[in-house]
Amino acid sequence: MNIIDIGYPSLNNDKDRENINLLNKMIDDGKNVFLFIFCDKCGPCHETIPKWKAIKKYNKDDIIALVNKDYFNELKNVGVEPMGFPTLRYINNTPTGLTIEEYNDSSFKGDKDRSVESFTNWIHHHHGNKKSVKGGDANPERRTLLPNLPDRPINRPRVRDRIIRNINRPSTPEMIARMQANRRSNSQNGGKRKTKKNKTSRKSKKKSRRKTRKYHRKKK
């Protein structure tokens, strides 16, 4: 993956000019280009830049660019000048047309916070990669499947919701110990679960019999 720095960490006219020409060429070639446009006096920009540059660990086929706003007007086919910072954009210039998408207004349905995971999942979303990094899902519309039955979709909403709820339920040490104890007791009982029997004393049974006899005698 290529990371193109323009005006970072400081302005360098010769190097920045080369990178501007390189980035314009990448856009003209129809590459997937992801821009991070920042301002020197923007505190949130400088907090987010290290996370943006960390994307190189996950993405190898995309163009990641870090652009100082002072050089924005020298770029081609990147949209209008941003009003706020940082601004993140996806650029794809193909023969069928030019695509410009803002990060906050994108069709990606995952988390849109300023984290490495969210940035990576947003990028994966654009080139059809179903893999996601922890903290997000690049394909949130996937089917919910029954455990151990990968090709059988769940058609009943109540069953589906209960399975999802059990999967997402956090397991505490007490819950795990209780489950293990229940499994041991069930294995000792031959797989049969213990059920509470309705214990009724002989006296109560005799009383109920007497009541039924008296009732029938009165009817006669």
HELIX and SHEET records of a PDB file:
HELIX    1   1 ASN A   13  ASP A   28  1                                  16    
HELIX    2   2 GLY A   43  LYS A   53  1                                  11    
HELIX    3   3 ALA A   54  LYS A   57  5                                   4    
HELIX    4   4 LYS A   69  GLU A   74  5                                   6    
HELIX    5   5 VAL A  116  HIS A  126  1                                  11    
HELIX    6   6 PRO A  157  ASN A  168  1                                  12    
HELIX    7   7 PRO A  173  GLN A  188  1                                  16    
HELIX    8   8 ARG A  202  LYS A  219  1                                  18    
SHEET    1   A 5 ASN A   2  ILE A   6  0                                        
SHEET    2   A 5 ILE A  63  ASN A  68  1                                        
SHEET    3   A 5 VAL A  33  PHE A  38  1                                        
SHEET    4   A 5 THR A  87  THR A  94 -1                                        
SHEET    5   A 5 GLY A  97  GLU A 102 -1                                        
SHEET    1   B 2 LEU A 145  LEU A 146  0                                        
SHEET    2   B 2 LEU A 149  PRO A 153 -1                                        
END                                                                             
